[in-house]
Amino acid sequence: GITVDIFTQPTTSDYGWRDLAFDGVYLYGSDDGDIHQIRMSDGQYTGVTIPTPFNSAPAPYLVRAIAYDPATDDFWVGDNDYDIFELDRLGNVISTISHSLMVFGLAWDETVMGGPVLWAFSQTPRKYAIPIDPVTGAELPACMWGAETPPGGMSGGAIWGWLFGFFLLSFAIALVA
């Protein structure tokens, strides 16, 4: 592909944005317990922040996984083995999905027959994406296997989209120094 733009992440964390979502106008990302709106023109925060339940979680949880549902204008967020939450733009919890995965990325997919589904990228026991029914919270039988993470690395981020007439499911793998 062709690089369209590169942004320096406006973060002070050691790891930066773990996952991104796009609502057609803005990017949304996080390196803490909130969702932050990001301008596409310069990659900077707009000042709009959406609180999440991870701010009051019993352990230091982050928004490591985020997806956007354009039909409801809601966000889905997750972190490791903690619940996945559907949130409105004010941060109100619309629904909660308990699961047995180690979630490091989410992607919304409204193109699947019988969908939509929420793809969750899990690190355990192997790197794979599994579809979740957002209404029932059930993990569906289909899955996509991902690449093995290199030694010292970790997986994160997921995006689902339509590209040149083909569906694209992409995951990022980052090496940890």
C-alpha positions in Angstrom: 0.0 0.0 0.0 0.8 3.7 -0.1 1.5 5.6 3.0 -1.0 8.5 3.0 0.1 10.2 6.2 2.1 9.7 9.4 1.3 11.1 12.8 3.3 11.4 16.0 1.0 10.1 18.7 0.3 12.8 21.3 0.9 10.5 24.3 3.2 10.3 27.2 2.6 6.5 27.7 5.3 4.0 27.0 3.2 2.1 24.4 0.9 4.6 22.6 -2.4 3.9 21.1 -3.3 0.2 21.3 -6.1 0.1 18.8 -8.0 2.7 16.6 -11.6 3.1 15.4 -12.9 5.4 12.7 -16.4 7.0 12.6 -16.1 8.4 9.1 -14.8 11.8 10.3 -12.5 11.2 13.3 -10.2 8.5 14.5 -10.6 7.3 18.1 -7.8 5.7 20.2 -6.6 5.3 23.7 -3.5 4.8 25.8 -5.4 4.9 29.0 -8.9 4.3 30.4 -10.7 6.8 28.1 -11.5 7.0 24.4 -9.9 10.1 22.7 -11.1 11.7 19.5 -8.3 12.4 17.0 -8.3 14.8 14.1 -7.4 13.2 10.7 -5.7 16.4 9.5 -2.9 16.4 12.1 -3.3 13.4 14.3 -3.9 15.5 17.4 -6.5 15.1 20.1 -9.6 17.3 19.6 -10.3 17.5 23.3 -13.3 15.2 23.1 -13.0 12.3 25.5 -15.4 9.4 26.1 -15.1 7.8 29.6 -15.1 4.0 29.9 -15.7 1.6 32.7 -11.9 0.9 32.7 -11.4 4.0 34.7 -13.1 2.4 37.7 -12.0 -1.2 37.1 -10.4 -3.0 40.1 -7.1 -3.4 38.3 -5.2 -1.1 35.9 -7.2 -1.7 32.8 -6.8 0.2 29.6 -8.7 0.6 26.3 -6.6 -1.9 24.4 -9.4 -2.7 21.9 -11.9 -0.4 20.3 -14.4 -0.7 17.5 -17.2 1.7 16.1 -20.7 0.7 15.1 -22.0 3.2 12.6 -25.6 2.0 12.8 -25.9 2.8 16.5 -23.1 5.4 16.8 -21.7 3.4 19.7 -18.2 2.2 20.5 -17.1 -1.2 21.7 -14.1 -1.4 24.0 -12.2 -4.2 25.7 -9.0 -5.0 27.5 -7.5 -8.4 28.0 -9.8 -10.7 30.0 -12.1 -7.9 31.2 -15.6 -7.5 29.8 -16.3 -6.0 26.4 -18.5 -2.9 26.7 -20.8 -1.2 24.2 -20.7 2.6 25.0 -22.6 5.6 23.7 -20.7 8.9 23.1 -21.3 10.0 26.7 -19.6 6.8 28.0 -22.9 5.2 29.2 -22.7 1.4 29.1 -25.3 0.1 26.6 -24.4 -3.6 26.9 -21.7 -5.9 28.4 -20.2 -9.0 27.0 -18.3 -11.4 29.2 -15.9 -13.7 27.4 -13.0 -16.2 27.8 -10.6 -14.4 25.5 -7.5 -12.3 25.9 -8.7 -9.3 23.8 -6.2 -7.0 22.2 -8.2 -5.7 19.3 -11.8 -5.3 18.1 -13.3 -4.6 14.7 -16.9 -4.1 13.7 -18.1 -6.0 10.7 -21.6 -5.4 9.2 -20.9 -7.4 6.0 -21.0 -10.9 7.5 -24.1 -12.9 6.5 -26.4 -12.9 9.5 -24.3 -10.1 11.0 -23.2 -7.7 12.2 -20.4 -9.3 14.3 -17.7 -7.9 16.5 -14.4 -9.5 15.7 -12.2 -9.9 18.8 -8.5 -10.4 18.3 -7.3 -12.7 21.1 -3.7 -13.5 22.2 -4.5 -16.7 24.2 -4.1 -19.5 23.6 -2.9 -18.5 20.1 -3.3 -15.3 18.1 -6.6 -15.4 16.4 -9.8 -13.4 15.6 -13.1 -14.8 16.6 -16.5 -13.3 15.7 -18.8 -12.4 18.6 -22.6 -11.8 18.2 -23.0 -8.3 19.7 -26.6 -9.0 20.6 -26.2 -12.3 22.5 -22.5 -12.0 23.3 -21.9 -15.6 22.0 -18.6 -16.5 20.5 -19.4 -17.7 17.0 -17.7 -20.9 15.6 -15.8 -19.2 12.7 -12.4 -17.9 13.4 -9.3 -16.5 11.6 -5.9 -17.6 12.7 -3.2 -14.9 13.0 0.5 -15.0 12.8 2.6 -16.1 15.7 3.9 -13.1 17.7 7.7 -13.0 17.6 9.6 -13.6 20.9 9.3 -10.4 23.0 6.4 -9.1 20.9 2.7 -8.7 21.5 -0.3 -8.4 19.3 -2.7 -5.5 19.1 -5.2 -3.6 17.0 -7.8 -4.9 14.5 -9.6 -3.4 11.5 -12.1 -4.8 9.1 -12.9 -3.1 5.9 -13.6 -3.2 2.2 -10.6 -2.7 0.0 -10.6 -2.9 -3.8 -13.5 -5.3 -3.8 -12.0 -7.6 -1.2 -12.6 -7.8 2.5 -9.6 -7.0 4.6 -9.0 -8.1 8.2 -5.8 -6.7 9.5 -3.9 -7.0 12.8 -0.8 -5.2 13.9 2.0 -7.0 15.6 4.5 -4.8 17.5 7.8 -5.8 19.0 8.5 -4.7 22.5 12.0 -3.4 23.2 
